[in-house]
Amino acid sequence: MYNTTGTLSKDVKDPKTSIGQYLRVTFPNMKPLQTEYKELAGGLVVDSMGANAGTVGTAFDLVIRLMIKPDVTPKSTLALYPFNTTYH
């Protein structure tokens, strides 16, 4: 069974989720590499073009979720279109 918190960014950080477990087993020594990368990479400067980072993150999580389970209609969509039985 796939274990998730509901968002990809939280799943990556949580060792109890399926993705978190996979990453820790597959890449057990990532901490030193992450530290070195962050030091060498410097600050990330990207023009947001006015987009809220939280909205972009939520959209990314939703796209990944739809790619993993394309036949499942998100509950948020059902709430927006409660009478559209042909949507999907």
N, C-alpha and C positions, 0 to 999 in steps of 0.2 A: 504494500500500500504506500502511496506517495504521501509524505508528510510535509506540510507547508504552513507558513504563517499567513499566507495570502499575498505577499509581495516578494518579488525576486530579491530586492535589496535586503530585506530582513532575513530571507532564507539563506543568503550567502553568509550572513553574520552569525546565524544560529546553528550551533553544532547538532541540535536535535532534529533539524529538518533533513529531508532526503538530499537536497543539494548541498547543504552544509556538511553532512557526513561524507558525501562523495568527494567534495573538495579537500577535506581534511585527510581522507584516506589516499587519494590520488596525489596530492601535493602536500605531504606532511611537514616540509620545512619551508613554508612560504613566508613566514614572518621576517626572517633576515632579508629575503629577496624584496619583499614589500618595502621594508625600511630603506634599503639601498635605492630602490626605484624612486621612492618619494623624495629622497635627498637629491638625486641626480635630475629628476624631472623639473623641479622648481614649481612655481605657481601655475595653475591652470587658468588661462585667460581666454574666455570665449564670449563673444558678443551674444547676449541672450536674445537680442531682437525683441525684448519686452516680454518674453515668456517666463512664467514663474517656474522655478526649478522643481517645486513639488508637483506641479501639473505635468511637466515633462516626465518626471519619474513615474508618476501614476500611469501616464499614457504608455510608457515603455513597459511597465509591469503588465498592463492589460494586453498589449501586443504579444508579449511572450506567452501569456496565459492562453490567448486565442490560438497561437501557433501550436502549443502543446496539446490543447483539447479543442480543436476547431468545431466539434459537434455540440459543445456545451454553450448554451446561451447564458451570459453573465446575468446575475440577479438584478444588477443595476439597469441593464437593458430592458428586462421584463418590467421593471418599475416604470420606465419611461414609456414603454409601449404595451400597456396591459391588455389592450383589446385587439392587438395585431397578432393574430394566431398564425399568420403566414410568415412572420419575420423569422429569419434564421438563415 
